[in-house]
Amino acid sequence: MSEDVAERTETASHVRWNVLGWLAVMAALAYLCRNSISVVQKTIREDLQLTEAQLGFILGPAFFWTYALAQIPSSRFGEMLGARISLPLFAAAWSIAIALFGNTNWFPLLLTIWMVTGLAQAGAFPVAAKTISVWFPKTERASASGVLTASMSLGAAISAGITGILVIQFRWQTVFLMYAIPGLLWATLFRNWFRDRPENQPGLDTAELNQINEGNNLAAKPATDVATPWASLLTSWPMWMICGQQFCRAAAQAFFISWFPTFLQESRNITVVKSGFLSILPHLSIAIACLTGGALADFISRNTGGAGKSRKGLAAVSLTLSTTLIAAAYFVDDATSAVMVISAGIYCAALAGPGAYAVTMDMGGQHVGSVFATMNMIGNFGAGMLPWLIPALRSQIQSSPTLLTICGNDSWNAVMALIAILHFLAALCWLLLPLRGNVFDYALVPPK
């Protein structure tokens, strides 16, 4: 045990929640940066003379597919270095990248910088998930995951709210430079405070250490460097369902951090500033849902003795409700009222988020990082696809009088229908997901 650990007492400390607080701030800062483009994307297009397709490629594949492809290698890199070193490195890298993005006007360089941003953020959340699995007992993982995912949406909401205001006072390039500062500060402070293992963390006492270790094999002993049985992982039916629900949910959610402000501006004829403020509501809905969904999932799990109802049941029901609400927004003309209905649907969909994170910890065994990274990788393929697909979908509809009539003379209605369908497909994946044992128990190729 490290010599810098303070003498432990029998009164339970709460250091694990401080750790979660640091992870939550990191998540918020990551989404503050990644969501900043969407609010001012029309301004960026006009200033840099970019086409809608070019910026759509930056918002979509350039970020999300780089982010997706880097999930597994960056997760492995992060696990090798440990969270104390890797998370500050990731935060510093994306902070520098957002500053550089605001100070160039050449499309290939913009594309490269935003790919670097995706690369830098790719390893942060698998490492954060692994940290939660080490620092929290199983009965608190959904709640902790809810706080982490809520912080992502909170960061996106803050970005949506303040970016529109700041660009009135400053150039958008200056705003992006300002957004780099908090991430660099977080990286420095976290590196100085955090320890990878609970037993090495100053201020954590014996009572809390016992709470963390209770029923938590990952916390009780350091993980060994065991190679992930990829053939088993990739032939596992539960893994396919976990990835399927993540693909659909992430693709749908990507709309709200890419084209949603433009949807409001063009479909409901409102200003950039008002669209920025209204864009806060879906993000706040996600944040609140993640907090309540995580707490509700853990409550159900503790009172039923299993994860089936708390993970599977809650997710399937909430995603079905989301499908209905988002479809209903078609019949609402007023911008504010429509956003309220859509936000209610997004709230329902987001209730499934903490369960998705927690199920990778429940079913990942000693390979939580790899299972989470695989799920997140597939999810981000979906997230990268949708912003790129939307301009093509709208163009196809606008070129066909028949399709345009079906869509009520507004191609954005087809986009919202697609969001509703994606949530319905995610609900089906949850219904087909078995939750006994771990993902490797169902593999067509048994692990060696």
Contacts in CASP RR format, 6 or more apart in sequence:
PFRMAT RR
TARGET T0000
AUTHOR 0000-0000-0000
METHOD contacts of the structure
MODEL  1
MSEDVAERTETASHVRWNVLGWLAVMAALAYLCRNSISVVQKTIREDLQL
TEAQLGFILGPAFFWTYALAQIPSSRFGEMLGARISLPLFAAAWSIAIAL
FGNTNWFPLLLTIWMVTGLAQAGAFPVAAKTISVWFPKTERASASGVLTA
SMSLGAAISAGITGILVIQFRWQTVFLMYAIPGLLWATLFRNWFRDRPEN
QPGLDTAELNQINEGNNLAAKPATDVATPWASLLTSWPMWMICGQQFCRA
AAQAFFISWFPTFLQESRNITVVKSGFLSILPHLSIAIACLTGGALADFI
SRNTGGAGKSRKGLAAVSLTLSTTLIAAAYFVDDATSAVMVISAGIYCAA
LAGPGAYAVTMDMGGQHVGSVFATMNMIGNFGAGMLPWLIPALRSQIQSS
PTLLTICGNDSWNAVMALIAILHFLAALCWLLLPLRGNVFDYALVPPK
1 199 0 8 1.000
1 200 0 8 1.000
2 195 0 8 1.000
2 199 0 8 1.000
2 200 0 8 1.000
4 200 0 8 1.000
4 202 0 8 1.000
5 199 0 8 1.000
5 200 0 8 1.000
5 201 0 8 1.000
5 202 0 8 1.000
5 203 0 8 1.000
5 204 0 8 1.000
6 202 0 8 1.000
6 203 0 8 1.000
8 204 0 8 1.000
8 205 0 8 1.000
8 206 0 8 1.000
8 207 0 8 1.000
8 209 0 8 1.000
9 205 0 8 1.000
9 206 0 8 1.000
9 207 0 8 1.000
10 205 0 8 1.000
10 206 0 8 1.000
10 207 0 8 1.000
11 205 0 8 1.000
11 207 0 8 1.000
12 205 0 8 1.000
12 207 0 8 1.000
12 208 0 8 1.000
12 211 0 8 1.000
13 203 0 8 1.000
13 204 0 8 1.000
13 205 0 8 1.000
13 207 0 8 1.000
13 208 0 8 1.000
14 208 0 8 1.000
15 198 0 8 1.000
15 201 0 8 1.000
15 203 0 8 1.000
15 204 0 8 1.000
15 208 0 8 1.000
16 135 0 8 1.000
16 136 0 8 1.000
16 198 0 8 1.000
16 204 0 8 1.000
16 208 0 8 1.000
16 212 0 8 1.000
19 131 0 8 1.000
19 135 0 8 1.000
19 194 0 8 1.000
19 201 0 8 1.000
20 132 0 8 1.000
20 135 0 8 1.000
20 136 0 8 1.000
20 144 0 8 1.000
20 147 0 8 1.000
20 148 0 8 1.000
21 147 0 8 1.000
22 186 0 8 1.000
22 190 0 8 1.000
22 193 0 8 1.000
22 194 0 8 1.000
23 128 0 8 1.000
23 131 0 8 1.000
23 132 0 8 1.000
23 148 0 8 1.000
23 151 0 8 1.000
24 147 0 8 1.000
24 148 0 8 1.000
24 150 0 8 1.000
24 151 0 8 1.000
25 151 0 8 1.000
25 186 0 8 1.000
26 87 0 8 1.000
26 91 0 8 1.000
26 124 0 8 1.000
26 128 0 8 1.000
26 186 0 8 1.000
26 190 0 8 1.000
27 124 0 8 1.000
27 125 0 8 1.000
27 128 0 8 1.000
27 148 0 8 1.000
27 149 0 8 1.000
27 151 0 8 1.000
27 152 0 8 1.000
27 155 0 8 1.000
28 151 0 8 1.000
28 152 0 8 1.000
28 154 0 8 1.000
28 155 0 8 1.000
28 158 0 8 1.000
29 91 0 8 1.000
29 95 0 8 1.000
29 155 0 8 1.000
29 182 0 8 1.000
29 183 0 8 1.000
29 186 0 8 1.000
30 91 0 8 1.000
30 94 0 8 1.000
30 121 0 8 1.000
30 124 0 8 1.000
30 152 0 8 1.000
31 151 0 8 1.000
31 152 0 8 1.000
31 153 0 8 1.000
31 154 0 8 1.000
31 155 0 8 1.000
31 156 0 8 1.000
31 159 0 8 1.000
31 257 0 8 1.000
32 155 0 8 1.000
32 156 0 8 1.000
32 158 0 8 1.000
32 159 0 8 1.000
32 179 0 8 1.000
32 182 0 8 1.000
33 94 0 8 1.000
33 95 0 8 1.000
33 98 0 8 1.000
33 117 0 8 1.000
33 159 0 8 1.000
33 179 0 8 1.000
33 180 0 8 1.000
34 63 0 8 1.000
34 117 0 8 1.000
34 118 0 8 1.000
34 121 0 8 1.000
34 156 0 8 1.000
34 257 0 8 1.000
35 155 0 8 1.000
35 156 0 8 1.000
35 159 0 8 1.000
35 160 0 8 1.000
35 257 0 8 1.000
35 283 0 8 1.000
36 98 0 8 1.000
36 159 0 8 1.000
36 163 0 8 1.000
36 175 0 8 1.000
36 176 0 8 1.000
36 179 0 8 1.000
37 44 0 8 1.000
37 55 0 8 1.000
37 58 0 8 1.000
37 59 0 8 1.000
37 114 0 8 1.000
38 59 0 8 1.000
38 160 0 8 1.000
38 257 0 8 1.000
38 258 0 8 1.000
38 259 0 8 1.000
38 260 0 8 1.000
38 261 0 8 1.000
38 262 0 8 1.000
38 279 0 8 1.000
39 159 0 8 1.000
39 160 0 8 1.000
39 161 0 8 1.000
39 163 0 8 1.000
39 164 0 8 1.000
39 167 0 8 1.000
39 261 0 8 1.000
39 272 0 8 1.000
39 275 0 8 1.000
39 276 0 8 1.000
39 279 0 8 1.000
40 163 0 8 1.000
40 164 0 8 1.000
40 167 0 8 1.000
40 172 0 8 1.000
40 175 0 8 1.000
40 272 0 8 1.000
41 55 0 8 1.000
41 59 0 8 1.000
41 258 0 8 1.000
41 261 0 8 1.000
41 262 0 8 1.000
42 262 0 8 1.000
42 265 0 8 1.000
42 272 0 8 1.000
43 167 0 8 1.000
43 172 0 8 1.000
43 272 0 8 1.000
44 50 0 8 1.000
44 55 0 8 1.000
44 172 0 8 1.000
45 51 0 8 1.000
45 52 0 8 1.000
45 55 0 8 1.000
47 105 0 8 1.000
47 172 0 8 1.000
48 105 0 8 1.000
48 107 0 8 1.000
48 110 0 8 1.000
50 107 0 8 1.000
52 391 0 8 1.000
53 391 0 8 1.000
54 107 0 8 1.000
56 258 0 8 1.000
56 387 0 8 1.000
56 388 0 8 1.000
56 390 0 8 1.000
56 391 0 8 1.000
57 111 0 8 1.000
57 388 0 8 1.000
58 110 0 8 1.000
58 111 0 8 1.000
58 114 0 8 1.000
59 258 0 8 1.000
59 259 0 8 1.000
59 387 0 8 1.000
59 388 0 8 1.000
60 254 0 8 1.000
60 258 0 8 1.000
60 383 0 8 1.000
60 384 0 8 1.000
60 385 0 8 1.000
60 386 0 8 1.000
60 387 0 8 1.000
60 388 0 8 1.000
61 384 0 8 1.000
61 385 0 8 1.000
61 388 0 8 1.000
62 111 0 8 1.000
62 114 0 8 1.000
62 115 0 8 1.000
63 114 0 8 1.000
63 115 0 8 1.000
63 117 0 8 1.000
63 118 0 8 1.000
63 384 0 8 1.000
64 118 0 8 1.000
64 254 0 8 1.000
64 380 0 8 1.000
64 381 0 8 1.000
64 382 0 8 1.000
64 383 0 8 1.000
64 384 0 8 1.000
64 385 0 8 1.000
64 387 0 8 1.000
65 380 0 8 1.000
65 381 0 8 1.000
65 384 0 8 1.000
66 115 0 8 1.000
66 116 0 8 1.000
66 118 0 8 1.000
66 119 0 8 1.000
66 122 0 8 1.000
67 118 0 8 1.000
67 119 0 8 1.000
67 121 0 8 1.000
67 122 0 8 1.000
67 380 0 8 1.000
67 383 0 8 1.000
68 122 0 8 1.000
68 376 0 8 1.000
68 377 0 8 1.000
68 378 0 8 1.000
68 379 0 8 1.000
68 380 0 8 1.000
68 381 0 8 1.000
68 382 0 8 1.000
68 383 0 8 1.000
68 384 0 8 1.000
69 377 0 8 1.000
70 118 0 8 1.000
70 119 0 8 1.000
70 122 0 8 1.000
70 123 0 8 1.000
71 122 0 8 1.000
71 123 0 8 1.000
71 126 0 8 1.000
71 373 0 8 1.000
71 374 0 8 1.000
71 376 0 8 1.000
71 377 0 8 1.000
71 380 0 8 1.000
72 370 0 8 1.000
72 373 0 8 1.000
72 374 0 8 1.000
72 377 0 8 1.000
74 90 0 8 1.000
74 119 0 8 1.000
74 122 0 8 1.000
74 123 0 8 1.000
74 126 0 8 1.000
74 373 0 8 1.000
75 122 0 8 1.000
75 123 0 8 1.000
75 126 0 8 1.000
75 127 0 8 1.000
75 130 0 8 1.000
75 369 0 8 1.000
75 370 0 8 1.000
75 372 0 8 1.000
75 373 0 8 1.000
76 370 0 8 1.000
76 373 0 8 1.000
77 86 0 8 1.000
77 123 0 8 1.000
78 85 0 8 1.000
78 86 0 8 1.000
78 123 0 8 1.000
78 126 0 8 1.000
78 127 0 8 1.000
79 86 0 8 1.000
79 127 0 8 1.000
79 130 0 8 1.000
79 223 0 8 1.000
79 369 0 8 1.000
81 89 0 8 1.000
82 127 0 8 1.000
82 196 0 8 1.000
83 127 0 8 1.000
83 128 0 8 1.000
83 130 0 8 1.000
83 131 0 8 1.000
83 194 0 8 1.000
83 196 0 8 1.000
84 190 0 8 1.000
84 191 0 8 1.000
84 194 0 8 1.000
84 195 0 8 1.000
84 196 0 8 1.000
85 191 0 8 1.000
86 123 0 8 1.000
86 127 0 8 1.000
87 124 0 8 1.000
87 127 0 8 1.000
87 128 0 8 1.000
87 187 0 8 1.000
87 190 0 8 1.000
88 186 0 8 1.000
88 187 0 8 1.000
88 188 0 8 1.000
88 190 0 8 1.000
88 191 0 8 1.000
89 187 0 8 1.000
90 120 0 8 1.000
90 121 0 8 1.000
90 123 0 8 1.000
90 124 0 8 1.000
90 127 0 8 1.000
91 120 0 8 1.000
91 124 0 8 1.000
91 183 0 8 1.000
91 184 0 8 1.000
91 186 0 8 1.000
91 187 0 8 1.000
91 190 0 8 1.000
92 183 0 8 1.000
92 184 0 8 1.000
92 187 0 8 1.000
93 116 0 8 1.000
93 119 0 8 1.000
93 120 0 8 1.000
94 116 0 8 1.000
94 117 0 8 1.000
94 118 0 8 1.000
94 120 0 8 1.000
94 121 0 8 1.000
94 183 0 8 1.000
95 179 0 8 1.000
95 180 0 8 1.000
95 181 0 8 1.000
95 182 0 8 1.000
95 183 0 8 1.000
95 184 0 8 1.000
95 187 0 8 1.000
96 180 0 8 1.000
96 184 0 8 1.000
97 113 0 8 1.000
97 114 0 8 1.000
97 116 0 8 1.000
97 117 0 8 1.000
97 120 0 8 1.000
98 117 0 8 1.000
98 176 0 8 1.000
98 179 0 8 1.000
98 180 0 8 1.000
99 176 0 8 1.000
99 177 0 8 1.000
99 179 0 8 1.000
99 180 0 8 1.000
100 113 0 8 1.000
101 110 0 8 1.000
101 113 0 8 1.000
101 114 0 8 1.000
101 117 0 8 1.000
101 176 0 8 1.000
102 172 0 8 1.000
102 173 0 8 1.000
102 176 0 8 1.000
102 177 0 8 1.000
103 173 0 8 1.000
103 176 0 8 1.000
103 177 0 8 1.000
104 110 0 8 1.000
104 113 0 8 1.000
123 373 0 8 1.000
125 148 0 8 1.000
125 372 0 8 1.000
125 376 0 8 1.000
126 369 0 8 1.000
126 372 0 8 1.000
126 373 0 8 1.000
126 376 0 8 1.000
128 148 0 8 1.000
129 145 0 8 1.000
129 148 0 8 1.000
129 357 0 8 1.000
129 360 0 8 1.000
129 361 0 8 1.000
129 368 0 8 1.000
129 369 0 8 1.000
129 372 0 8 1.000
130 368 0 8 1.000
130 369 0 8 1.000
130 372 0 8 1.000
131 196 0 8 1.000
132 141 0 8 1.000
132 144 0 8 1.000
132 145 0 8 1.000
132 148 0 8 1.000
132 357 0 8 1.000
132 361 0 8 1.000
133 141 0 8 1.000
133 216 0 8 1.000
133 218 0 8 1.000
133 219 0 8 1.000
133 361 0 8 1.000
133 368 0 8 1.000
134 196 0 8 1.000
134 197 0 8 1.000
134 198 0 8 1.000
134 216 0 8 1.000
134 218 0 8 1.000
134 219 0 8 1.000
134 223 0 8 1.000
135 144 0 8 1.000
135 198 0 8 1.000
135 212 0 8 1.000
135 219 0 8 1.000
136 144 0 8 1.000
136 212 0 8 1.000
136 216 0 8 1.000
137 211 0 8 1.000
137 212 0 8 1.000
137 213 0 8 1.000
137 214 0 8 1.000
137 215 0 8 1.000
137 216 0 8 1.000
137 219 0 8 1.000
138 215 0 8 1.000
138 216 0 8 1.000
138 361 0 8 1.000
138 362 0 8 1.000
139 298 0 8 1.000
139 301 0 8 1.000
139 302 0 8 1.000
140 298 0 8 1.000
141 298 0 8 1.000
141 357 0 8 1.000
141 358 0 8 1.000
141 361 0 8 1.000
141 362 0 8 1.000
142 293 0 8 1.000
142 294 0 8 1.000
142 295 0 8 1.000
142 297 0 8 1.000
142 298 0 8 1.000
142 301 0 8 1.000
142 310 0 8 1.000
142 311 0 8 1.000
142 354 0 8 1.000
142 355 0 8 1.000
142 357 0 8 1.000
142 358 0 8 1.000
143 294 0 8 1.000
143 295 0 8 1.000
143 297 0 8 1.000
143 298 0 8 1.000
143 354 0 8 1.000
145 290 0 8 1.000
145 294 0 8 1.000
145 353 0 8 1.000
145 354 0 8 1.000
145 355 0 8 1.000
145 357 0 8 1.000
145 358 0 8 1.000
145 361 0 8 1.000
146 290 0 8 1.000
146 291 0 8 1.000
146 293 0 8 1.000
146 294 0 8 1.000
146 295 0 8 1.000
146 353 0 8 1.000
146 354 0 8 1.000
146 357 0 8 1.000
147 290 0 8 1.000
147 291 0 8 1.000
148 290 0 8 1.000
148 357 0 8 1.000
149 286 0 8 1.000
149 290 0 8 1.000
149 350 0 8 1.000
149 353 0 8 1.000
149 354 0 8 1.000
149 357 0 8 1.000
150 286 0 8 1.000
150 287 0 8 1.000
150 288 0 8 1.000
150 289 0 8 1.000
150 290 0 8 1.000
150 291 0 8 1.000
151 287 0 8 1.000
152 286 0 8 1.000
152 290 0 8 1.000
153 283 0 8 1.000
153 284 0 8 1.000
153 285 0 8 1.000
153 286 0 8 1.000
153 287 0 8 1.000
153 290 0 8 1.000
153 350 0 8 1.000
154 283 0 8 1.000
154 284 0 8 1.000
154 287 0 8 1.000
155 283 0 8 1.000
156 256 0 8 1.000
156 257 0 8 1.000
156 283 0 8 1.000
156 286 0 8 1.000
157 280 0 8 1.000
157 283 0 8 1.000
157 284 0 8 1.000
157 287 0 8 1.000
160 261 0 8 1.000
160 276 0 8 1.000
160 277 0 8 1.000
160 279 0 8 1.000
160 280 0 8 1.000
160 283 0 8 1.000
161 276 0 8 1.000
161 277 0 8 1.000
161 279 0 8 1.000
161 280 0 8 1.000
163 175 0 8 1.000
163 276 0 8 1.000
164 272 0 8 1.000
164 273 0 8 1.000
164 276 0 8 1.000
165 273 0 8 1.000
166 175 0 8 1.000
166 178 0 8 1.000
167 175 0 8 1.000
168 273 0 8 1.000
170 178 0 8 1.000
194 201 0 8 1.000
195 201 0 8 1.000
195 202 0 8 1.000
197 222 0 8 1.000
198 204 0 8 1.000
198 208 0 8 1.000
198 209 0 8 1.000
198 212 0 8 1.000
198 213 0 8 1.000
198 219 0 8 1.000
199 209 0 8 1.000
212 219 0 8 1.000
213 219 0 8 1.000
213 220 0 8 1.000
218 365 0 8 1.000
218 366 0 8 1.000
218 368 0 8 1.000
223 366 0 8 1.000
224 366 0 8 1.000
226 366 0 8 1.000
226 367 0 8 1.000
228 367 0 8 1.000
228 370 0 8 1.000
229 367 0 8 1.000
229 440 0 8 1.000
229 443 0 8 1.000
229 445 0 8 1.000
229 447 0 8 1.000
229 448 0 8 1.000
230 370 0 8 1.000
231 443 0 8 1.000
231 445 0 8 1.000
232 440 0 8 1.000
232 443 0 8 1.000
232 445 0 8 1.000
232 446 0 8 1.000
232 447 0 8 1.000
233 239 0 8 1.000
233 367 0 8 1.000
233 370 0 8 1.000
233 371 0 8 1.000
233 374 0 8 1.000
233 439 0 8 1.000
233 440 0 8 1.000
233 443 0 8 1.000
235 443 0 8 1.000
235 444 0 8 1.000
235 445 0 8 1.000
236 439 0 8 1.000
236 440 0 8 1.000
236 442 0 8 1.000
236 443 0 8 1.000
236 444 0 8 1.000
237 434 0 8 1.000
237 442 0 8 1.000
238 363 0 8 1.000
238 433 0 8 1.000
238 434 0 8 1.000
238 435 0 8 1.000
238 439 0 8 1.000
238 442 0 8 1.000
239 371 0 8 1.000
239 374 0 8 1.000
239 375 0 8 1.000
239 439 0 8 1.000
239 442 0 8 1.000
241 429 0 8 1.000
241 430 0 8 1.000
241 432 0 8 1.000
241 433 0 8 1.000
242 356 0 8 1.000
242 359 0 8 1.000
242 360 0 8 1.000
242 363 0 8 1.000
242 371 0 8 1.000
242 375 0 8 1.000
242 429 0 8 1.000
242 433 0 8 1.000
242 439 0 8 1.000
243 374 0 8 1.000
243 375 0 8 1.000
243 378 0 8 1.000
243 379 0 8 1.000
244 378 0 8 1.000
244 379 0 8 1.000
244 425 0 8 1.000
244 426 0 8 1.000
244 429 0 8 1.000
245 315 0 8 1.000
245 352 0 8 1.000
245 356 0 8 1.000
245 426 0 8 1.000
245 429 0 8 1.000
245 430 0 8 1.000
245 433 0 8 1.000
246 356 0 8 1.000
246 375 0 8 1.000
246 376 0 8 1.000
246 378 0 8 1.000
246 379 0 8 1.000
247 378 0 8 1.000
247 379 0 8 1.000
247 381 0 8 1.000
247 382 0 8 1.000
248 382 0 8 1.000
248 422 0 8 1.000
248 423 0 8 1.000
248 425 0 8 1.000
248 426 0 8 1.000
248 429 0 8 1.000
249 319 0 8 1.000
249 349 0 8 1.000
249 352 0 8 1.000
249 353 0 8 1.000
249 356 0 8 1.000
249 379 0 8 1.000
249 422 0 8 1.000
249 423 0 8 1.000
249 426 0 8 1.000
250 379 0 8 1.000
250 380 0 8 1.000
250 382 0 8 1.000
250 383 0 8 1.000
251 379 0 8 1.000
251 382 0 8 1.000
251 383 0 8 1.000
251 384 0 8 1.000
251 385 0 8 1.000
251 386 0 8 1.000
251 422 0 8 1.000
252 349 0 8 1.000
252 386 0 8 1.000
252 419 0 8 1.000
252 422 0 8 1.000
252 423 0 8 1.000
252 426 0 8 1.000
253 286 0 8 1.000
253 346 0 8 1.000
253 349 0 8 1.000
253 383 0 8 1.000
254 382 0 8 1.000
254 383 0 8 1.000
254 384 0 8 1.000
254 386 0 8 1.000
254 387 0 8 1.000
255 263 0 8 1.000
255 386 0 8 1.000
255 387 0 8 1.000
255 390 0 8 1.000
255 415 0 8 1.000
255 419 0 8 1.000
256 279 0 8 1.000
256 282 0 8 1.000
256 283 0 8 1.000
256 286 0 8 1.000
256 346 0 8 1.000
258 386 0 8 1.000
258 387 0 8 1.000
258 390 0 8 1.000
259 387 0 8 1.000
259 390 0 8 1.000
259 415 0 8 1.000
260 279 0 8 1.000
260 282 0 8 1.000
261 272 0 8 1.000
261 275 0 8 1.000
261 276 0 8 1.000
261 279 0 8 1.000
262 275 0 8 1.000
263 412 0 8 1.000
263 415 0 8 1.000
264 270 0 8 1.000
264 274 0 8 1.000
264 275 0 8 1.000
264 276 0 8 1.000
264 278 0 8 1.000
264 279 0 8 1.000
264 335 0 8 1.000
264 339 0 8 1.000
265 271 0 8 1.000
265 272 0 8 1.000
265 275 0 8 1.000
266 412 0 8 1.000
267 410 0 8 1.000
267 412 0 8 1.000
267 413 0 8 1.000
268 333 0 8 1.000
268 334 0 8 1.000
268 335 0 8 1.000
268 338 0 8 1.000
269 335 0 8 1.000
270 278 0 8 1.000
270 335 0 8 1.000
274 335 0 8 1.000
278 335 0 8 1.000
278 336 0 8 1.000
278 339 0 8 1.000
281 339 0 8 1.000
281 340 0 8 1.000
281 343 0 8 1.000
282 339 0 8 1.000
282 342 0 8 1.000
282 343 0 8 1.000
282 346 0 8 1.000
284 343 0 8 1.000
285 343 0 8 1.000
285 344 0 8 1.000
285 345 0 8 1.000
285 346 0 8 1.000
285 347 0 8 1.000
285 350 0 8 1.000
286 346 0 8 1.000
286 347 0 8 1.000
286 350 0 8 1.000
288 347 0 8 1.000
289 346 0 8 1.000
289 347 0 8 1.000
289 348 0 8 1.000
289 349 0 8 1.000
289 350 0 8 1.000
289 351 0 8 1.000
290 350 0 8 1.000
290 353 0 8 1.000
290 354 0 8 1.000
292 351 0 8 1.000
293 314 0 8 1.000
293 350 0 8 1.000
293 351 0 8 1.000
293 353 0 8 1.000
293 354 0 8 1.000
293 355 0 8 1.000
294 354 0 8 1.000
294 355 0 8 1.000
294 358 0 8 1.000
296 310 0 8 1.000
296 314 0 8 1.000
296 351 0 8 1.000
297 310 0 8 1.000
297 311 0 8 1.000
297 314 0 8 1.000
297 354 0 8 1.000
297 355 0 8 1.000
297 358 0 8 1.000
298 310 0 8 1.000
299 310 0 8 1.000
300 309 0 8 1.000
300 310 0 8 1.000
300 314 0 8 1.000
301 307 0 8 1.000
301 308 0 8 1.000
301 309 0 8 1.000
301 310 0 8 1.000
301 311 0 8 1.000
304 310 0 8 1.000
307 358 0 8 1.000
307 359 0 8 1.000
307 362 0 8 1.000
307 435 0 8 1.000
308 435 0 8 1.000
310 355 0 8 1.000
311 355 0 8 1.000
311 358 0 8 1.000
311 359 0 8 1.000
311 362 0 8 1.000
311 430 0 8 1.000
311 435 0 8 1.000
312 430 0 8 1.000
312 431 0 8 1.000
312 433 0 8 1.000
312 435 0 8 1.000
313 430 0 8 1.000
314 351 0 8 1.000
314 352 0 8 1.000
314 355 0 8 1.000
315 351 0 8 1.000
315 352 0 8 1.000
315 353 0 8 1.000
315 355 0 8 1.000
315 356 0 8 1.000
315 426 0 8 1.000
315 427 0 8 1.000
315 430 0 8 1.000
316 427 0 8 1.000
316 430 0 8 1.000
316 431 0 8 1.000
317 427 0 8 1.000
318 348 0 8 1.000
318 349 0 8 1.000
318 351 0 8 1.000
318 352 0 8 1.000
319 348 0 8 1.000
319 349 0 8 1.000
319 352 0 8 1.000
319 423 0 8 1.000
319 424 0 8 1.000
319 426 0 8 1.000
319 427 0 8 1.000
319 430 0 8 1.000
320 423 0 8 1.000
320 424 0 8 1.000
320 427 0 8 1.000
321 345 0 8 1.000
321 348 0 8 1.000
322 345 0 8 1.000
322 346 0 8 1.000
322 347 0 8 1.000
322 348 0 8 1.000
322 349 0 8 1.000
322 420 0 8 1.000
322 423 0 8 1.000
323 420 0 8 1.000
323 421 0 8 1.000
323 423 0 8 1.000
323 424 0 8 1.000
323 427 0 8 1.000
324 420 0 8 1.000
325 341 0 8 1.000
325 342 0 8 1.000
325 344 0 8 1.000
325 345 0 8 1.000
325 348 0 8 1.000
326 341 0 8 1.000
326 342 0 8 1.000
326 345 0 8 1.000
326 346 0 8 1.000
326 416 0 8 1.000
326 419 0 8 1.000
326 420 0 8 1.000
326 423 0 8 1.000
327 416 0 8 1.000
327 417 0 8 1.000
327 420 0 8 1.000
328 341 0 8 1.000
329 338 0 8 1.000
329 341 0 8 1.000
329 342 0 8 1.000
329 416 0 8 1.000
330 413 0 8 1.000
330 416 0 8 1.000
330 417 0 8 1.000
332 338 0 8 1.000
332 341 0 8 1.000
342 416 0 8 1.000
349 423 0 8 1.000
349 426 0 8 1.000
352 426 0 8 1.000
352 430 0 8 1.000
356 375 0 8 1.000
357 372 0 8 1.000
359 433 0 8 1.000
359 435 0 8 1.000
360 368 0 8 1.000
360 369 0 8 1.000
360 371 0 8 1.000
360 372 0 8 1.000
360 375 0 8 1.000
361 368 0 8 1.000
361 372 0 8 1.000
362 435 0 8 1.000
362 438 0 8 1.000
363 371 0 8 1.000
363 435 0 8 1.000
363 437 0 8 1.000
363 438 0 8 1.000
363 439 0 8 1.000
364 370 0 8 1.000
364 371 0 8 1.000
364 438 0 8 1.000
364 439 0 8 1.000
364 440 0 8 1.000
365 371 0 8 1.000
365 438 0 8 1.000
365 440 0 8 1.000
367 440 0 8 1.000
371 439 0 8 1.000
386 418 0 8 1.000
390 415 0 8 1.000
393 411 0 8 1.000
393 414 0 8 1.000
393 415 0 8 1.000
393 418 0 8 1.000
394 411 0 8 1.000
394 412 0 8 1.000
394 414 0 8 1.000
394 415 0 8 1.000
396 403 0 8 1.000
397 403 0 8 1.000
397 404 0 8 1.000
397 407 0 8 1.000
397 411 0 8 1.000
397 414 0 8 1.000
398 404 0 8 1.000
398 411 0 8 1.000
403 414 0 8 1.000
404 411 0 8 1.000
407 413 0 8 1.000
407 414 0 8 1.000
434 442 0 8 1.000
440 446 0 8 1.000
440 447 0 8 1.000
END
